[in-house]
Amino acid sequence: MPEYEDFEELYHDAPVGYFTTKIDDRITRVNRRFLEWTGYDESDVVGSRFVDLLDAGTQLFYETRHVPVLHLEGETREVVLGIRRKDGEVLPVLINSVLVLGADEQPRLVRSAIFDATARSQYERDLVSERRTAESAAARVQVLQNASVQFAEATTQIDLAEALTQIVADSLVATVACVATIDAQGELEVIAGVNPIDGLYTRSDARPGTDSVRQGEPLVFPGHEEMEADYPVIAAAMRTARLEGLAAFPLLRDHAPFGVVAAFFARRRELEPAAIELVEAIARQAAQALARIRLQEELAHLALHDQLTGLANRALLREHIDSALAASARTTQPVAMMFIDLDGFKLINDRLGHSVGDDVLREVAARLRSVVRETDVIGRFGGDEFIVLCPETDDSQAEVIGERLRQAVEQPMEWLPAGFAVSASVGVVVHDASEHRPTTDELVQIADAEMYRAKNSGRNRVSIAGR
């Protein structure tokens, strides 16, 4: 009897749940551990089918996979199931089952043991969550690496902005995106992508993009409701454009904003913190690359432009003249050049000082710009000498342009003291493509000689080669 009592104690208080079923899956016996874990009374389960205690998610698996394998192989091990407890909660378990045969070698009953897999299930869920987090982090790193490569390969601001637009649109699965930078008037100007609400607001209206640049922080709006209070005009514009969500991220260089990348969504969109952080990192990379490109463009501009007037310098002028002569040879169209020297400038520079002289040069450059055509090139050749290059210009057109330049320069500069004035002696040469093609230096020398001819003839006049 003591041995029997020990066996009963071992059976009922074992660290696993035991139960026995008939071949029709009806439970004939359970131990106390099974009842303790499930919350049922013995009368609740004995006589019931075990499959009816399972949650809907595992019933089909139990009947179509567990039972057939058990009858085929005689046992199953560590099959994952979910038992509905009496309180309605699902207990995750692992089940081991053994098929017991009778004297006739026919299946007689099934003995099963279940193991509480709550901790294991939680561990697996945590493992899956950690794996997904790691995969997401790896994906973000890959996006940043790809962005870094594309930004490094960009050679112009437009190239980089277009790459940034596509990367942000893909990263956020946005309907449309755009990049805008601050123009000379301090307004945002779209340089890549599309602003889908352009024309639906005025510059005086409060806008998320402008405020994001001003605050130096991203502004994210899942839908119209969040925009309504601070940006009612933009909310209305979004409705008109059939858009819902909007996110704007500033582009910062040394903590100073100079642009924004914006993403628009056709449906309401809640951006996760990780997604916002990713785009912020992309924007930082893009801003650094944009700063690099801008610096390179500024250095290239300085190398080819006069720092005082902003006009093309002698090196850039030579490139334009070479190109114009080559184009003239291809197209048989004439090309004209005007060599301008300022009359009276030396007196101003000597008497009033170089600062006033610089102001005069800047004013003359502005006047020359105002009267030439878009296709013409103006440059400062040196000192108070300027060159205007006019492609596809014949003798009569060159005479008109030369006179227009002379008249523009001779207009009074009201801020100069009495007795000081500036005029222009203009030398003009027109190269006919049917003639021998001169070199750049030869063309400049001819125009220069005509300028001296104008100056020696009384100044403030136009002299044209060949006349």
C-alpha positions as CSV (number, residue, x, y, z in Angstrom):
1,M,0.0,0.0,0.0
2,P,2.8,2.6,0.7
3,E,4.2,1.9,-2.7
4,Y,0.8,2.4,-4.3
5,E,0.4,5.7,-2.4
6,D,3.8,6.8,-3.6
7,F,2.9,6.0,-7.2
8,E,-0.4,7.9,-6.9
9,E,1.5,10.9,-5.4
10,L,4.0,10.8,-8.2
11,Y,1.3,10.5,-10.8
12,H,-0.8,13.4,-9.6
13,D,2.0,15.8,-8.4
14,A,4.4,15.2,-11.3
15,P,5.8,18.5,-12.9
16,V,3.8,17.6,-16.1
17,G,0.1,17.1,-16.8
18,Y,-0.9,13.5,-17.5
19,F,-4.1,12.3,-19.2
20,T,-5.4,9.2,-20.9
21,T,-7.8,9.0,-23.8
22,K,-9.6,6.3,-25.6
23,I,-9.1,5.9,-29.4
24,D,-12.1,8.2,-30.0
25,D,-10.1,10.9,-28.1
26,R,-12.4,11.0,-25.1
27,I,-10.5,11.6,-21.8
28,T,-10.7,8.8,-19.3
29,R,-8.3,10.0,-16.6
30,V,-6.3,13.1,-15.7
31,N,-3.8,14.0,-13.0
32,R,-4.1,16.9,-10.5
33,R,-1.3,18.9,-12.3
34,F,-3.4,18.9,-15.5
35,L,-6.4,20.2,-13.6
36,E,-4.3,22.7,-11.7
37,W,-2.9,24.2,-15.0
38,T,-6.2,24.2,-16.9
39,G,-8.5,25.3,-14.0
40,Y,-11.0,22.5,-14.7
41,D,-12.6,20.1,-12.3
42,E,-12.2,16.4,-13.1
43,S,-15.8,16.1,-14.0
44,D,-15.4,18.9,-16.6
45,V,-12.9,17.0,-18.6
46,V,-13.4,13.2,-18.1
47,G,-15.6,12.0,-20.8
48,S,-14.9,15.0,-23.0
49,R,-12.9,14.9,-26.2
50,F,-9.4,16.3,-25.8
51,V,-9.7,18.2,-29.1
52,D,-12.6,20.1,-27.7
53,L,-10.3,21.6,-25.0
54,L,-8.0,23.1,-27.7
55,D,-8.2,26.6,-29.0
56,A,-9.5,27.1,-32.5
57,G,-6.0,27.8,-33.8
58,T,-4.6,24.3,-33.0
59,Q,-7.7,22.1,-33.3
60,L,-7.2,21.6,-37.0
61,F,-3.5,20.9,-36.6
62,Y,-4.2,18.4,-33.8
63,E,-6.7,16.4,-35.9
64,T,-4.9,16.6,-39.3
65,R,-1.3,16.3,-38.2
66,H,-0.9,15.1,-34.6
67,V,-3.4,12.2,-34.6
68,P,-2.4,10.8,-38.0
69,V,1.3,10.8,-37.1
70,L,0.5,9.2,-33.7
71,H,-1.4,6.3,-35.3
72,L,1.3,5.9,-38.0
73,E,4.4,6.1,-35.9
74,G,3.0,5.1,-32.4
75,E,4.2,8.3,-30.7
76,T,4.6,12.1,-31.1
77,R,7.0,14.4,-29.3
78,E,6.9,18.1,-28.4
79,V,3.9,19.1,-30.5
80,V,2.9,22.7,-29.9
81,L,-0.8,23.1,-28.9
82,G,-3.0,25.6,-27.1
83,I,-5.4,24.5,-24.4
84,R,-8.4,26.7,-23.5
85,R,-8.3,27.1,-19.8
86,K,-11.6,27.3,-17.8
87,D,-11.1,31.1,-17.5
88,G,-10.9,31.5,-21.3
89,E,-7.2,32.1,-21.5
90,V,-5.1,29.9,-23.7
91,L,-2.3,27.8,-22.1
92,P,0.5,27.1,-24.6
93,V,1.7,23.5,-24.1
94,L,4.0,20.9,-25.6
95,I,2.4,17.4,-25.8
96,N,4.1,14.0,-26.0
97,S,1.8,11.1,-26.7
98,V,2.2,7.3,-26.9
99,L,-0.3,4.9,-28.6
100,V,-0.9,1.8,-26.4
101,L,-1.8,-1.4,-28.2
102,G,-4.0,-4.3,-26.9
103,A,-3.2,-8.0,-27.0
104,D,-4.6,-8.1,-30.5
105,E,-2.0,-5.5,-31.6
106,Q,-4.9,-3.0,-32.1
107,P,-4.8,0.6,-30.7
108,R,-6.5,0.5,-27.3
109,L,-5.8,3.9,-25.7
110,V,-3.4,6.9,-25.8
111,R,-1.3,8.2,-22.9
112,S,-0.2,11.8,-23.1
113,A,1.9,14.2,-21.1
114,I,1.7,18.0,-21.5
115,F,4.4,20.6,-20.5
116,D,3.6,24.2,-19.7
117,A,5.2,26.1,-22.6
118,T,4.2,29.6,-21.4
119,A,7.8,30.7,-20.7
120,R,9.0,29.1,-23.9
121,S,6.3,30.8,-26.0
122,Q,7.1,34.1,-24.4
123,Y,10.8,33.5,-25.1
124,E,10.0,32.6,-28.7
125,R,7.9,35.7,-29.1
126,D,10.7,37.8,-27.6
127,L,13.1,36.1,-30.0
128,V,10.9,36.8,-33.0
129,S,10.5,40.4,-31.8
130,E,14.2,40.8,-31.4
131,R,14.9,39.3,-34.7
132,R,12.4,41.6,-36.4
133,T,14.0,44.6,-34.6
134,A,17.5,43.4,-35.7
135,E,16.2,42.9,-39.3
136,S,14.6,46.4,-39.2
137,A,17.8,47.9,-37.9
138,A,19.8,46.1,-40.6
139,A,17.4,47.4,-43.3
140,R,17.8,50.9,-42.0
141,V,21.6,50.6,-42.0
142,Q,21.4,49.3,-45.6
143,V,19.2,52.3,-46.6
144,L,21.7,54.7,-45.0
145,Q,24.6,52.9,-46.8
146,N,22.9,53.1,-50.1
147,A,22.0,56.7,-49.6
148,S,25.6,57.5,-48.7
149,V,26.8,55.9,-51.9
150,Q,24.2,57.8,-54.0
151,F,25.0,61.1,-52.3
152,A,28.8,60.6,-52.8
153,E,28.2,60.0,-56.5
154,A,26.0,63.1,-57.0
155,T,27.9,65.9,-58.8
156,T,25.2,68.7,-58.7
157,Q,22.6,69.9,-56.3
158,I,19.9,68.7,-58.6
159,D,21.3,65.2,-58.9
160,L,21.6,64.9,-55.1
161,A,18.1,66.4,-54.5
162,E,16.5,63.9,-56.9
163,A,18.3,61.0,-55.2
164,L,17.1,62.3,-51.8
165,T,13.6,62.6,-53.0
166,Q,13.5,59.0,-54.2
167,I,15.2,57.6,-51.1
168,V,12.7,59.3,-48.7
169,A,9.7,58.4,-50.8
170,D,10.8,54.7,-50.8
171,S,11.7,54.7,-47.1
172,L,8.4,56.1,-46.0
173,V,6.3,54.5,-48.8
174,A,5.1,58.0,-49.6
175,T,2.7,58.9,-52.4
176,V,5.0,61.7,-53.5
177,A,8.0,63.6,-52.2
178,C,10.0,66.7,-53.0
179,V,13.1,68.7,-51.9
180,A,13.1,72.5,-51.6
181,T,16.0,74.8,-50.8
182,I,15.9,78.5,-49.7
183,D,16.3,80.8,-52.6
184,A,17.7,84.4,-52.8
185,Q,14.4,85.8,-51.5
186,G,14.4,83.5,-48.5
187,E,11.6,81.4,-49.9
188,L,11.5,77.6,-50.4
189,E,12.0,76.6,-54.0
190,V,11.4,73.0,-55.1
191,I,14.4,71.7,-57.0
192,A,13.5,68.0,-57.1
193,G,10.3,66.0,-57.0
194,V,6.8,67.5,-57.0
195,N,4.9,69.6,-54.5
196,P,1.4,68.3,-55.0
197,I,-0.3,71.3,-53.3
198,D,1.7,73.9,-55.2
199,G,-0.7,76.8,-56.2
200,L,-3.2,75.9,-53.5
201,Y,-1.7,78.4,-50.9
202,T,0.1,81.7,-50.9
203,R,3.6,82.5,-49.6
204,S,2.0,84.4,-46.6
205,D,0.2,81.2,-45.4
206,A,1.7,79.3,-42.5
207,R,3.3,76.1,-43.9
208,P,4.8,73.0,-42.2
209,G,7.8,73.0,-44.6
210,T,8.7,76.6,-43.8
211,D,8.3,76.1,-40.1
212,S,10.3,72.9,-40.1
213,V,13.2,74.8,-41.7
214,R,12.8,77.7,-39.3
215,Q,12.6,75.4,-36.2
216,G,15.2,73.0,-37.4
217,E,13.0,70.0,-36.4
218,P,10.8,67.5,-38.3
219,L,7.0,68.2,-38.4
220,V,4.8,65.1,-38.9
221,F,1.1,65.2,-39.4
222,P,-0.8,61.8,-39.7
223,G,-3.9,63.5,-41.2
224,H,-5.9,66.7,-41.8
225,E,-7.1,66.9,-38.2
226,E,-3.6,67.4,-36.8
227,M,-2.9,70.1,-39.3
228,E,-6.2,72.0,-39.0
229,A,-5.3,74.2,-35.9
230,D,-1.9,75.6,-37.1
231,Y,-2.1,75.1,-40.8
232,P,-5.8,75.4,-41.9
233,V,-4.9,76.5,-45.5
234,I,-2.5,73.6,-46.0
235,A,-5.1,71.2,-44.5
236,A,-7.6,72.5,-47.1
237,A,-5.1,72.2,-49.9
238,M,-4.3,68.6,-48.9
239,R,-8.0,67.8,-49.1
240,T,-8.2,69.4,-52.5
241,A,-5.2,67.3,-53.7
242,R,-6.8,64.2,-52.1
243,L,-3.9,63.7,-49.7
244,E,-4.0,62.9,-46.0
245,G,-0.6,62.8,-44.2
246,L,2.4,65.1,-44.5
247,A,5.9,65.0,-43.0
248,A,8.6,67.7,-43.4
249,F,12.3,67.2,-42.5
250,P,14.7,70.1,-42.4
251,L,18.1,70.0,-44.2
252,L,20.7,71.5,-41.8
253,R,24.2,72.6,-42.4
254,D,26.2,73.5,-39.3
255,H,22.8,73.7,-37.5
256,A,21.7,76.3,-40.0
257,P,18.7,75.2,-42.1
258,F,18.9,75.7,-45.8
259,G,16.1,73.4,-47.2
260,V,13.5,70.7,-46.5
261,V,12.5,67.3,-47.8
262,A,8.8,66.7,-47.6
263,A,6.7,63.5,-48.0
264,F,3.0,63.3,-48.8
265,F,0.6,60.4,-48.1
266,A,-2.7,59.6,-49.8
267,R,-4.0,58.0,-46.7
268,R,-3.6,58.7,-43.0
269,R,-0.1,57.7,-41.9
270,E,1.3,57.3,-38.4
271,L,5.1,57.3,-38.7
272,E,6.9,55.2,-36.2
273,P,9.8,56.8,-34.3
274,A,12.3,54.5,-36.1
275,A,11.0,55.7,-39.5
276,I,11.4,59.4,-38.4
277,E,14.9,58.8,-37.1
278,L,15.8,57.1,-40.3
279,V,14.7,60.0,-42.5
280,E,16.4,62.5,-40.1
281,A,19.7,60.5,-40.5
282,I,19.2,60.5,-44.3
283,A,18.5,64.2,-44.3
284,R,21.7,64.8,-42.3
285,Q,23.7,62.8,-44.8
286,A,22.1,64.7,-47.7
287,A,22.8,68.1,-46.0
288,Q,26.5,67.3,-45.7
289,A,26.7,66.2,-49.3
290,L,24.8,69.3,-50.4
291,A,27.1,71.5,-48.5
292,R,30.1,69.8,-50.2
293,I,28.6,70.2,-53.7
294,R,27.7,73.9,-52.9
295,L,31.2,74.6,-51.8
296,Q,32.6,72.9,-54.9
297,E,30.3,75.0,-57.1
298,E,31.2,78.2,-55.2
299,L,34.9,77.4,-55.6
300,A,34.4,76.7,-59.3
301,H,32.4,79.9,-59.7
302,L,35.1,81.9,-57.9
303,A,37.8,80.4,-60.2
304,L,35.9,81.5,-63.3
305,H,34.2,84.8,-62.2
306,D,35.3,88.2,-61.2
307,Q,34.8,88.6,-57.5
308,L,34.0,92.3,-57.7
309,T,31.4,92.3,-60.4
310,G,30.3,88.6,-60.6
311,L,31.0,88.7,-64.4
312,A,32.9,86.0,-66.2
313,N,36.7,86.5,-65.7
314,R,39.4,86.4,-68.4
315,A,39.7,82.5,-68.2
316,L,36.0,81.9,-68.6
317,L,35.8,84.5,-71.4
318,R,38.4,82.7,-73.3
319,E,36.4,79.4,-73.0
320,H,33.3,81.2,-74.3
321,I,35.1,82.8,-77.2
322,D,36.7,79.5,-78.2
323,S,33.3,77.8,-78.1
324,A,31.6,80.7,-80.0
325,L,34.2,80.5,-82.8
326,A,33.9,76.7,-83.0
327,A,30.1,77.0,-83.2
328,S,30.4,79.7,-85.9
329,A,32.5,77.3,-87.9
330,R,29.8,74.6,-87.6
331,T,26.8,76.7,-88.2
332,T,28.3,79.3,-90.5
333,Q,26.6,82.0,-88.3
334,P,28.6,85.2,-87.6
335,V,29.8,86.0,-84.1
336,A,30.5,89.6,-82.7
337,M,32.7,90.8,-79.9
338,M,32.6,94.2,-78.1
339,F,35.7,95.4,-76.2
340,I,34.7,98.2,-73.8
341,D,37.0,100.6,-71.9
342,L,35.7,103.1,-69.5
343,D,36.4,106.8,-70.1
344,G,37.0,108.9,-67.0
345,F,37.5,105.9,-64.7
346,K,41.1,106.6,-63.9
347,L,40.3,110.1,-62.6
348,I,37.6,108.7,-60.3
349,N,39.8,105.9,-59.0
350,D,42.8,108.3,-58.4
351,R,40.7,111.2,-56.9
352,L,37.9,109.5,-55.1
353,G,39.6,106.3,-54.1
354,H,39.4,102.6,-55.0
355,S,36.2,102.1,-53.0
356,V,34.3,104.5,-55.2
357,G,36.0,103.0,-58.2
358,D,34.8,99.6,-57.2
359,D,31.2,100.9,-56.9
360,V,31.5,102.3,-60.4
361,L,32.7,99.0,-61.8
362,R,29.8,97.2,-60.1
363,E,27.3,99.7,-61.5
364,V,28.7,99.4,-65.0
365,A,28.5,95.6,-64.8
366,A,24.8,95.8,-63.8
367,R,24.1,98.2,-66.6
368,L,25.7,96.0,-69.2
369,R,23.7,93.0,-67.9
370,S,20.5,95.0,-68.3
371,V,20.9,95.6,-72.0
372,V,22.4,92.4,-73.5
373,R,20.5,89.4,-74.7
374,E,20.2,86.1,-72.8
375,T,22.6,84.4,-75.2
376,D,25.3,87.1,-74.9
377,V,28.2,86.7,-72.5
378,I,29.6,89.6,-70.5
379,G,33.0,89.4,-68.8
380,R,35.5,91.7,-67.0
381,F,38.7,91.4,-69.0
382,G,40.7,93.4,-66.4
383,G,40.8,96.8,-64.7
384,D,38.1,98.9,-66.3
385,E,37.9,96.8,-69.5
386,F,34.9,94.6,-70.3
387,I,34.1,92.2,-73.2
388,V,30.6,91.3,-74.5
389,L,30.5,88.2,-76.8
390,C,27.4,88.0,-79.0
391,P,26.9,84.7,-80.9
392,E,24.9,84.6,-84.2
393,T,25.2,88.4,-84.6
394,D,25.9,90.2,-87.9
395,D,27.3,93.7,-88.5
396,S,24.0,95.6,-88.3
397,Q,23.0,93.8,-85.1
398,A,26.4,94.3,-83.6
399,E,26.2,98.0,-84.3
400,V,22.9,98.3,-82.5
401,I,24.2,96.3,-79.5
402,G,27.4,98.3,-79.3
403,E,25.5,101.6,-79.3
404,R,23.1,100.2,-76.6
405,L,26.1,99.3,-74.4
406,R,27.6,102.8,-74.9
407,Q,24.4,104.5,-74.0
408,A,23.8,102.4,-70.9
409,V,27.3,103.3,-69.5
410,E,27.1,107.1,-70.2
411,Q,23.9,107.5,-68.1
412,P,24.8,109.7,-65.1
413,M,25.7,108.1,-61.8
414,E,23.9,110.5,-59.5
415,W,26.0,109.5,-56.5
416,L,29.2,110.7,-58.1
417,P,30.4,114.2,-57.2
418,A,30.1,117.0,-59.8
419,G,32.9,116.9,-62.4
420,F,33.1,113.1,-62.4
421,A,31.4,111.0,-65.0
422,V,31.9,107.7,-66.9
423,S,31.4,106.8,-70.5
424,A,32.5,103.9,-72.7
425,S,34.7,103.6,-75.8
426,V,33.5,100.5,-77.6
427,G,35.5,98.5,-80.2
428,V,33.5,96.0,-82.2
429,V,34.6,93.1,-84.4
430,V,32.3,90.7,-86.3
431,H,33.7,87.4,-87.5
432,D,32.0,86.1,-90.6
433,A,32.1,82.3,-90.7
434,S,32.9,82.4,-94.4
435,E,36.2,84.1,-93.6
436,H,39.4,82.7,-92.1
437,R,38.7,81.6,-88.6
438,P,40.8,83.7,-86.2
439,T,42.2,82.5,-82.9
440,T,40.7,83.8,-79.6
441,D,43.7,86.1,-79.1
442,E,43.4,87.5,-82.6
443,L,39.7,88.3,-82.2
444,V,40.4,90.0,-78.9
445,Q,43.3,92.0,-80.4
446,I,41.1,93.3,-83.3
447,A,38.4,94.4,-80.9
448,D,40.9,96.0,-78.6
449,A,42.4,97.9,-81.5
450,E,38.9,99.2,-82.4
451,M,38.4,100.3,-78.8
452,Y,41.5,102.4,-79.0
453,R,40.4,103.8,-82.3
454,A,37.1,104.9,-80.7
455,K,39.0,106.4,-77.7
456,N,41.4,108.2,-80.0
457,S,38.5,109.5,-82.1
458,G,37.1,111.4,-79.1
459,R,35.9,108.7,-76.7
460,N,32.3,107.7,-75.8
461,R,31.7,106.2,-79.2
462,V,31.5,102.9,-81.0
463,S,34.1,101.8,-83.6
464,I,33.5,98.8,-85.8
465,A,36.3,96.9,-87.5
466,G,36.3,97.1,-91.3
467,R,34.6,100.5,-91.4
